[in-house]
Amino acid sequence: MPFPIKTCVVCGDEFELRPGKPGFANRCPVCSEPEEDTTKPTAGDYRTDNAEMNEARRKTMRDMLYRKES
């Protein structure tokens, strides 16, 4: 029994829908490949692993949120 022929919704190419194909059933194998993750923090990014900076950031936010208005 042949595999069903589908049309990719991204690029429009036809492909065979095979069992165990990674990705979405309406995308060809090339368009189903995962994109690179670009959410890693950079040097200028405010998200950091530095505990000292994180503590200072939390303290500043707490002071701004709960300061007493006179």
N, C-alpha and C positions, 0 to 999 in steps of 0.2 A: 504494500500500500504506500503510495507516494506521500511525501509530506505536503501540507497545504502551502500554497504560494501566497505570501502577504506582501503588501506594499508599505514601505517605511514611511511613517508620518513626518519624519524630519527631512530626509533627503529625497524621498520618492522612488528609491530603487526597490526592485523586487527581490525577495529572499525566501528561502524555504524555512518554515517554522519547524525546527527540530526539537525533540525532547531534550531537556537539559541545557538549552541555550541560555546563557546568562543575559540578564537585562530584561527589558520589557518585550511583550509579545507583539507589539506593533512597531518595533524599531529593529533595524538591521543590526547585525553583530558589530559593525563599525560604529554606529551611532549609540549602541548600548554600552560602550566602554565607559568606565567611570571617569569623571573629570578629575583633574588634579585638585587637591585640597589646598586652597590659598588662604586659609583662615589662621595660619600659624602667626603668632605675634612677631613683629619686627622690632628693631631697636627703638623706633619712635612710637611704638604702640603703647597704649596705657595699660594693657593687660600684660602682667609680668609675673615672674616667679619670685621676685624679690620680696621677701616677707616684710622688710622694713618699709618699703614703699607702699605695700598693701596696707599696713597698719596706719601709716600716715594718711593714706587716702580715706580709710574708714573713719579715722578721727575727724578729718576735715568735713566729711559728709555728715557725720553725727552732729558736729558743731553747727553746721549750716542748717540742718533740719530742726534741731532742738534748741537753738539759741533763744535767750529770753529777750523779747522786744521791750525796750523801756520807753 
